[in-house]
Amino acid sequence: MRPEDPRGIRGAIGLMEANKKSAPRPRVREASFEDYPQIASLECRYGLEAKASEEWRHLWINNPVYAELRGDWPIGWVLESEDRRIVGYLGNIPLGYQFQGRKLVAAATYAWVVDSPYRSYSILLPDRYFDQTSADVYLSTTVNPQSSKAFSIFNSSPVPVGAWDRAAFWITNHQGFASSWIAMQAPSLGGFLSYPLSAALWTTDLLAGRVLGGGGKPMEVEPCADFDGRFDAFWEVLRKRNSHLLLGVRTREALAWHFKYAILKEAVWILTVTHASELAAYAIFCRQDNPRFGLKRMRLIDFQALDGSRALLLPMLAWALKRCRQEGIHMLEHLGFCPRRDGYKDLRPRRRRLPSWLYFYKARDRSLAQSLASPEVWNPSWFDGDASL
């Protein structure tokens, strides 16, 4: 256990033991690739999307950082019951970052899930996660209201930049969006109300100037099917110009690993703007649907520009909005936006509040923690952590 932990994890575990409704205390151990069938079954039982075995293993086996660590990295931890059933899981993905000329390893949480009778022992999993010493920084970018309380016990803090409890979005198929909203918020009303709701949303967007999109020059934007050699050259310039920022590594190899299955599923748009045959900026959009409610959703995952401005984001968003409408996608969304920085008022996005702050971090050593406390060293996006893996 960490001696600096002021909240007393031992005491919290003691309270678990005292809870008569709890199942017998499970054993905590490192996860292995052989655990996949039970982990996937547990995820499905609680509404998480379980990846196919090959895609799940890809998170580590083909991960450039995992390869550099030569396997000296736990892929996660499981809770195991007395009859050796896996009743809890927390994945642990290594990611490369750079900051002030240093190479850092970030540990990203992934798919924290615990069977109901063992929920009071959930904290045993992040206890192992925060106790690992191979990571320089701990990143959690898909935190929900329940897990945010647990992360606070371990002194993990909300990232100090961006609105990670809000989303900016545009409706690009009003009928489809209305149907999914009713399925989510008022399923008892039935689908027949989707038509008047769709008309009301369309009228509101028309009056607000959202329907046509506008705000950019889509002809400047070029889509590409994969990450080519230009991305390595782009990354070299980007990291040198932004050495003061905490940046996830965006080499061609890292990007190809990160988005391999999104590309195979044709669920990603890679947009570029070129000046003199070299990349000036790129944006990555990925499908992140909500199948439960029939919602077709595209999200902005990452945007980077060599000049550091957000001006080229506008034509890329305009291009993506047009493509969403053509393909019948219901909405385009940007999570963690920074109202003062992103500057896309011309596109007049809607806003929605999220159930919790999504992005938490913790640095392992004190000097790094002091540096990361400043908003000026952050450039967070949905590329960080496991949010788009």
C-alpha positions as CSV (number, residue, x, y, z in Angstrom):
1,M,0.0,0.0,0.0
2,R,1.1,3.6,-0.6
3,P,2.2,5.2,2.7
4,E,1.3,8.7,1.4
5,D,-2.4,7.8,0.9
6,P,-4.3,9.9,3.4
7,R,-7.6,8.2,3.0
8,G,-6.5,4.9,4.5
9,I,-7.1,2.2,1.9
10,R,-6.6,-0.5,4.6
11,G,-9.4,1.1,6.5
12,A,-11.7,1.1,3.4
13,I,-10.9,-2.6,2.9
14,G,-11.8,-3.2,6.5
15,L,-15.2,-1.6,6.0
16,M,-15.7,-4.0,3.1
17,E,-15.0,-7.0,5.3
18,A,-17.5,-5.7,7.8
19,N,-20.3,-5.4,5.3
20,K,-22.4,-8.6,5.9
21,K,-24.0,-8.3,2.5
22,S,-20.7,-8.7,0.7
23,A,-19.5,-12.0,-0.8
24,P,-16.3,-13.5,0.7
25,R,-13.3,-11.4,-0.1
26,P,-11.9,-12.3,-3.5
27,R,-8.3,-12.8,-4.4
28,V,-6.5,-10.1,-6.4
29,R,-4.0,-11.1,-9.1
30,E,-2.5,-9.9,-12.3
31,A,-4.7,-10.6,-15.4
32,S,-3.4,-12.8,-18.2
33,F,-4.3,-13.3,-21.8
34,E,-5.9,-16.6,-20.9
35,D,-8.4,-14.8,-18.8
36,Y,-10.1,-13.3,-21.9
37,P,-13.2,-15.5,-22.1
38,Q,-14.2,-14.8,-18.5
39,I,-13.3,-11.1,-18.7
40,A,-15.4,-10.7,-21.9
41,S,-18.3,-12.5,-20.4
42,L,-18.2,-10.2,-17.3
43,E,-18.1,-7.1,-19.5
44,C,-21.1,-8.2,-21.6
45,R,-23.1,-9.0,-18.4
46,Y,-22.8,-5.4,-17.3
47,G,-23.4,-3.7,-20.7
48,L,-19.8,-3.0,-21.7
49,E,-18.7,-3.7,-25.3
50,A,-16.4,-6.7,-25.2
51,K,-13.8,-6.6,-28.0
52,A,-13.1,-9.8,-30.0
53,S,-10.1,-11.7,-28.6
54,E,-7.7,-10.6,-31.3
55,E,-8.6,-6.9,-30.9
56,W,-8.4,-7.1,-27.1
57,R,-4.9,-8.7,-27.2
58,H,-3.9,-6.1,-29.8
59,L,-4.1,-3.5,-27.0
60,W,-0.9,-5.0,-25.6
61,I,0.7,-7.5,-28.1
62,N,1.0,-4.9,-30.9
63,N,1.4,-1.9,-28.6
64,P,4.7,-0.1,-29.3
65,V,5.2,0.9,-25.7
66,Y,4.4,-2.6,-24.4
67,A,7.0,-4.0,-26.8
68,E,9.6,-1.5,-25.5
69,L,8.8,-2.7,-22.0
70,R,9.4,-6.3,-23.2
71,G,6.3,-7.5,-21.4
72,D,7.3,-6.2,-18.0
73,W,3.9,-4.6,-17.6
74,P,0.7,-6.0,-16.1
75,I,-2.1,-6.0,-18.6
76,G,-4.5,-5.5,-15.7
77,W,-5.8,-7.2,-12.6
78,V,-8.7,-9.4,-11.8
79,L,-10.7,-10.3,-8.7
80,E,-11.0,-14.1,-8.4
81,S,-13.7,-15.8,-6.2
82,E,-13.2,-18.9,-4.1
83,D,-14.3,-21.1,-7.0
84,R,-11.8,-19.3,-9.3
85,R,-14.4,-17.3,-11.2
86,I,-13.3,-13.9,-12.4
87,V,-15.6,-11.4,-10.7
88,G,-13.8,-8.2,-11.3
89,Y,-11.4,-6.7,-13.9
90,L,-9.4,-3.5,-14.5
91,G,-7.2,-3.3,-17.6
92,N,-3.9,-1.4,-17.7
93,I,-2.7,-0.1,-21.1
94,P,0.8,1.5,-21.4
95,L,1.0,4.6,-23.6
96,G,3.9,6.8,-24.7
97,Y,4.0,10.5,-23.8
98,Q,6.6,13.2,-24.0
99,F,7.0,16.2,-21.7
100,Q,9.9,18.7,-21.4
101,G,12.2,16.5,-23.4
102,R,11.4,13.4,-21.3
103,K,9.8,10.2,-22.5
104,L,7.1,9.2,-20.1
105,V,5.0,6.0,-19.8
106,A,1.4,6.6,-19.0
107,A,-0.8,3.9,-17.5
108,A,-4.4,4.1,-18.9
109,T,-7.2,2.4,-17.1
110,Y,-9.5,0.2,-19.2
111,A,-12.9,-1.5,-18.7
112,W,-13.2,-1.5,-14.9
113,V,-16.1,-3.9,-14.1
114,V,-17.0,-5.9,-11.0
115,D,-19.8,-8.4,-10.4
116,S,-22.6,-7.1,-8.2
117,P,-22.0,-9.3,-5.1
118,Y,-18.4,-8.2,-5.1
119,R,-18.8,-4.5,-5.6
120,S,-17.7,-3.6,-2.1
121,Y,-14.3,-5.0,-3.1
122,S,-14.0,-2.9,-6.2
123,I,-11.4,-0.6,-4.7
124,L,-8.9,-3.5,-4.6
125,L,-8.4,-3.1,-8.3
126,P,-7.4,0.6,-8.5
127,D,-5.3,0.0,-5.4
128,R,-3.1,-2.3,-7.5
129,Y,-3.3,0.1,-10.5
130,F,-2.0,3.1,-8.5
131,D,0.6,0.9,-6.7
132,Q,2.5,0.0,-9.9
133,T,5.9,1.7,-10.2
134,S,6.6,1.4,-14.0
135,A,4.3,4.2,-14.9
136,D,5.2,7.9,-14.7
137,V,1.6,9.2,-14.9
138,Y,-1.8,7.5,-14.5
139,L,-4.6,8.5,-16.9
140,S,-8.2,7.7,-16.7
141,T,-10.3,9.3,-19.5
142,T,-13.6,7.4,-19.2
143,V,-14.5,7.9,-15.6
144,N,-18.1,7.6,-14.6
145,P,-19.9,9.0,-11.4
146,Q,-19.2,5.8,-9.4
147,S,-15.5,5.4,-10.3
148,S,-14.8,9.2,-9.9
149,K,-15.3,8.7,-6.1
150,A,-12.8,5.9,-6.0
151,F,-10.2,7.8,-8.0
152,S,-10.4,10.7,-5.5
153,I,-9.4,8.3,-2.7
154,F,-6.1,7.8,-4.6
155,N,-5.5,11.5,-5.1
156,S,-6.2,11.4,-8.8
157,S,-7.3,14.8,-10.0
158,P,-9.5,16.2,-12.8
159,V,-7.4,17.4,-15.7
160,P,-7.2,21.2,-15.4
161,V,-8.1,22.1,-19.0
162,G,-11.2,21.7,-21.0
163,A,-14.8,21.0,-20.1
164,W,-14.7,17.3,-19.5
165,D,-18.1,17.3,-17.9
166,R,-19.7,18.7,-21.1
167,A,-20.0,18.0,-24.8
168,A,-20.5,20.2,-27.8
169,F,-22.5,18.5,-30.6
170,W,-24.4,19.0,-33.8
171,I,-27.4,17.1,-34.9
172,T,-26.9,15.8,-38.5
173,N,-29.9,13.5,-38.9
174,H,-32.8,14.9,-36.9
175,Q,-35.2,12.0,-37.4
176,G,-32.6,9.4,-36.3
177,F,-31.5,11.6,-33.4
178,A,-35.1,12.1,-32.2
179,S,-35.8,8.4,-32.3
180,S,-32.7,7.5,-30.3
181,W,-33.4,10.3,-27.8
182,I,-36.9,9.0,-27.2
183,A,-35.6,5.5,-26.8
184,M,-33.1,6.8,-24.2
185,Q,-35.2,9.3,-22.3
186,A,-38.9,8.2,-22.7
187,P,-39.2,4.7,-24.3
188,S,-42.8,4.4,-23.1
189,L,-43.8,7.3,-25.5
190,G,-43.1,5.2,-28.5
191,G,-41.5,6.0,-31.8
192,F,-44.5,8.0,-33.2
193,L,-43.3,11.1,-31.3
194,S,-40.0,11.1,-33.2
195,Y,-41.5,13.0,-36.1
196,P,-42.8,16.0,-34.2
197,L,-39.6,16.1,-32.1
198,S,-37.5,15.8,-35.3
199,A,-39.4,18.8,-36.8
200,A,-38.9,20.8,-33.7
201,L,-35.2,20.1,-33.5
202,W,-34.7,20.9,-37.2
203,T,-36.6,24.2,-36.9
204,T,-34.5,25.2,-33.9
205,D,-31.3,24.4,-35.7
206,L,-32.5,26.3,-38.8
207,L,-33.2,29.4,-36.7
208,A,-29.9,29.1,-35.0
209,G,-28.0,28.7,-38.3
210,R,-26.8,25.2,-37.6
211,V,-28.5,23.3,-40.4
212,L,-26.2,24.4,-43.2
213,G,-23.0,24.0,-41.2
214,G,-20.9,26.7,-42.9
215,G,-18.0,28.2,-41.1
216,G,-15.2,26.8,-43.2
217,K,-13.8,25.8,-46.6
218,P,-14.2,22.1,-46.9
219,M,-12.2,22.1,-50.2
220,E,-9.0,22.6,-48.2
221,V,-9.5,19.3,-46.4
222,E,-8.2,16.0,-47.8
223,P,-9.3,12.6,-46.3
224,C,-6.7,9.8,-46.3
225,A,-7.2,6.1,-45.8
226,D,-4.3,5.4,-43.4
227,F,-1.3,7.0,-41.7
228,D,1.6,7.5,-44.1
229,G,5.1,8.7,-43.7
230,R,4.0,12.4,-43.5
231,F,2.7,11.7,-40.0
232,D,6.2,10.9,-38.7
233,A,7.6,14.1,-40.1
234,F,4.6,16.0,-38.7
235,W,5.2,14.4,-35.2
236,E,8.9,15.4,-35.2
237,V,8.0,19.1,-35.7
238,L,5.0,19.0,-33.4
239,R,6.9,17.5,-30.4
240,K,9.8,20.0,-30.8
241,R,7.5,23.0,-31.0
242,N,5.5,21.7,-28.0
243,S,8.1,20.3,-25.7
244,H,6.5,22.2,-22.9
245,L,3.2,20.3,-23.3
246,L,2.3,16.8,-22.1
247,L,1.7,15.1,-25.4
248,G,0.7,11.6,-26.3
249,V,3.2,10.1,-28.8
250,R,1.7,10.4,-32.3
251,T,4.2,8.7,-34.6
252,R,2.9,6.8,-37.6
253,E,3.5,3.6,-35.7
254,A,1.6,4.8,-32.6
255,L,-1.3,6.1,-34.6
256,A,-1.5,3.0,-36.8
257,W,-1.7,0.8,-33.6
258,H,-4.2,3.1,-31.9
259,F,-6.7,3.2,-34.8
260,K,-6.0,-0.2,-36.5
261,Y,-9.4,-1.7,-35.8
262,A,-11.3,1.5,-36.4
263,I,-9.7,1.6,-39.9
264,L,-10.5,-2.0,-40.5
265,K,-14.1,-1.4,-39.6
266,E,-14.2,1.8,-41.7
267,A,-15.2,3.6,-38.5
268,V,-12.6,6.4,-38.7
269,W,-12.1,9.5,-40.8
270,I,-8.5,10.9,-41.1
271,L,-8.6,14.4,-42.4
272,T,-5.5,16.5,-43.4
273,V,-4.6,19.9,-44.5
274,T,-1.4,20.2,-46.5
275,H,0.9,23.1,-47.2
276,A,3.7,22.7,-49.8
277,S,3.2,18.9,-49.8
278,E,3.7,18.6,-46.0
279,L,1.0,18.2,-43.3
280,A,0.0,21.4,-41.6
281,A,-2.8,19.9,-39.5
282,Y,-4.9,16.7,-39.1
283,A,-8.1,15.7,-37.4
284,I,-9.3,12.2,-36.6
285,F,-13.0,11.4,-36.2
286,C,-14.3,8.0,-35.0
287,R,-17.7,6.3,-34.9
288,Q,-18.7,5.8,-31.3
289,D,-22.3,4.7,-31.5
290,N,-24.7,3.8,-28.7
291,P,-26.3,0.6,-30.1
292,R,-28.6,0.2,-27.1
293,F,-30.6,3.3,-28.1
294,G,-29.9,3.1,-31.9
295,L,-27.7,6.2,-31.8
296,K,-25.3,6.7,-34.7
297,R,-22.6,9.1,-33.5
298,M,-19.3,10.4,-34.8
299,R,-16.8,12.0,-32.4
300,L,-13.8,14.2,-32.9
301,I,-10.9,12.3,-31.3
302,D,-7.9,14.4,-32.0
303,F,-6.9,17.6,-33.8
304,Q,-3.3,18.8,-34.1
305,A,-1.9,21.8,-36.1
306,L,1.8,22.7,-36.4
307,D,1.1,26.4,-36.0
308,G,-0.7,25.8,-32.7
309,S,-3.9,27.5,-33.8
310,R,-7.4,26.1,-34.1
311,A,-8.3,27.9,-37.3
312,L,-8.0,24.8,-39.5
313,L,-10.4,22.9,-37.1
314,L,-13.3,24.8,-38.6
315,P,-13.0,23.5,-42.2
316,M,-12.4,20.0,-40.9
317,L,-15.5,20.1,-38.7
318,A,-17.5,21.5,-41.7
319,W,-16.3,18.6,-43.8
320,A,-17.2,16.1,-41.1
321,L,-20.7,17.6,-40.7
322,K,-21.4,17.3,-44.4
323,R,-20.2,13.7,-44.4
324,C,-22.3,12.9,-41.4
325,R,-25.4,14.2,-43.1
326,Q,-24.6,12.2,-46.3
327,E,-24.2,9.0,-44.4
328,G,-27.2,9.4,-42.1
329,I,-25.1,9.6,-38.9
330,H,-27.3,11.2,-36.2
331,M,-24.8,13.5,-34.5
332,L,-21.2,14.8,-34.5
333,E,-19.8,15.4,-31.0
334,H,-16.7,16.9,-29.3
335,L,-16.0,16.0,-25.7
336,G,-13.7,18.0,-23.5
337,F,-13.9,21.1,-25.6
338,C,-12.4,24.3,-24.4
339,P,-14.8,27.2,-25.1
340,R,-12.1,29.9,-25.3
341,R,-9.7,27.8,-27.3
342,D,-11.7,25.9,-29.8
343,G,-13.3,28.9,-31.4
344,Y,-16.0,27.3,-33.5
345,K,-18.8,29.6,-32.5
346,D,-19.6,30.0,-36.2
347,L,-20.8,26.4,-36.3
348,R,-23.1,27.1,-33.3
349,P,-22.9,23.7,-31.5
350,R,-25.5,22.5,-29.0
351,R,-24.2,21.7,-25.5
352,R,-25.0,18.8,-23.1
353,R,-23.9,18.1,-19.6
354,L,-22.3,14.7,-18.8
355,P,-22.9,12.7,-15.7
356,S,-19.3,13.2,-14.4
357,W,-15.9,14.7,-15.2
358,L,-14.4,12.1,-17.6
359,Y,-10.6,12.8,-17.4
360,F,-8.5,12.2,-14.3
361,Y,-4.8,12.0,-13.9
362,K,-2.1,11.5,-11.3
363,A,1.7,11.8,-11.5
364,R,3.9,9.4,-9.6
365,D,6.7,11.7,-8.5
366,R,6.3,15.1,-6.8
367,S,8.2,17.2,-9.3
368,L,6.1,16.0,-12.2
369,A,2.9,16.5,-10.2
370,Q,3.9,20.1,-9.6
371,S,4.4,20.7,-13.3
372,L,1.2,19.0,-14.3
373,A,-0.8,21.1,-11.9
374,S,-0.5,24.0,-14.4
375,P,-3.2,24.3,-17.1
376,E,-0.5,25.7,-19.4
377,V,1.2,22.3,-19.9
378,W,-1.9,20.4,-21.1
379,N,-3.3,19.7,-24.5
380,P,-5.8,17.0,-23.7
381,S,-8.0,15.3,-26.2
382,W,-10.1,12.1,-26.7
383,F,-6.9,10.5,-28.0
384,D,-5.6,10.3,-24.5
385,G,-6.1,7.2,-22.3
386,D,-8.4,4.5,-23.5
387,A,-11.2,6.7,-24.7
388,S,-10.7,5.9,-28.4
389,L,-9.1,2.5,-28.2
